[in-house]
Amino acid sequence: MNPNEPILTPQELLAYRRKTGALQDFPPPETVIFAPQKSLANYVLRKYSTRQVKGFLGEFYLLKKFNGKVALSTGFGIGAPVIAGLTDEFVALGVKQFVLIGMAGGLQENLSAGSMVLSTGAIRGEGVTRHYLPPAEIVESSNQMTDQVCEALSKKNIEFSKGITWTTDAPFRELRRDVLAYQGRGVLAVDMEAAALLGVAKSYGLDALAAFSIADMLAGGVWRMSTDLRRSQASLGTLFDAICEAMV
């Protein structure tokens, strides 16, 4: 046995679930969209006809409008490790590209609640990506996917920002000095999952993209939470629709 190989692979885990009846066989979707926020999941389930598939952490739905080529993964919690593990499993299933749509904290003064951000790459402030990639500060989003979503949003005259974001595991350790430094570099937002998704996908040679709706602000080193998240929640739905249009 090779001591450098993992003891458990996602392929083995999926095979075990199929053998025990926990996971049924079905044609894998081409794209999985991760939705950590319940409000976005509720929006999707209201607007789109879906087929639920059991066997994965949280909830997993195939969107019938896109003939099962697009799936929604939600209800799994938050944070980099859970996104990384699910991405591993979905790669083993046969998924070819991934999208994260979530809420994030704005680092630039021109952003506000509901502002939309496309991440061109994420600063690796979490602990997952070191297990998948060589050391580097940033892991990039797919240029092709980013361009496709930019075009879809622009066609509808929807305003958005595009640039580097920052992923952290520790929201209560976002130090003021770090926030101000990243703000000075033009980093747009901070979240808890993007680098993990982008990193795992990159390790397999697959494409991924992260997109955000701003919910709170940290610009200037002072935390400010929106008193009304309806605009932020609405922007999540706008991003989902545009991404589906761009991906299919």
Secondary structure, DSSP 8 states (H G I E B T S, - for coil): --TTS-SS-HHHHHHHHHHHTSS------SEEEEE-SHHHHHHHHHHS-EEE--SSSSEEEEEGGGTTSEEEEESS-SSHHHHHHHHHHHHHHT--EEEEEEEEEE-STT--TT-EEEEEEEEEESSSGGGTS-S-SEEE--HHHHHHHHHHHHHTT---EEEEEEEES-GGG--HHHHHHHHHHT--EEESSHHHHHHHHHHTT-EEEEEEEEEEE-GGG--EE-S--HHHHHHHHHHHHHHHHHH-
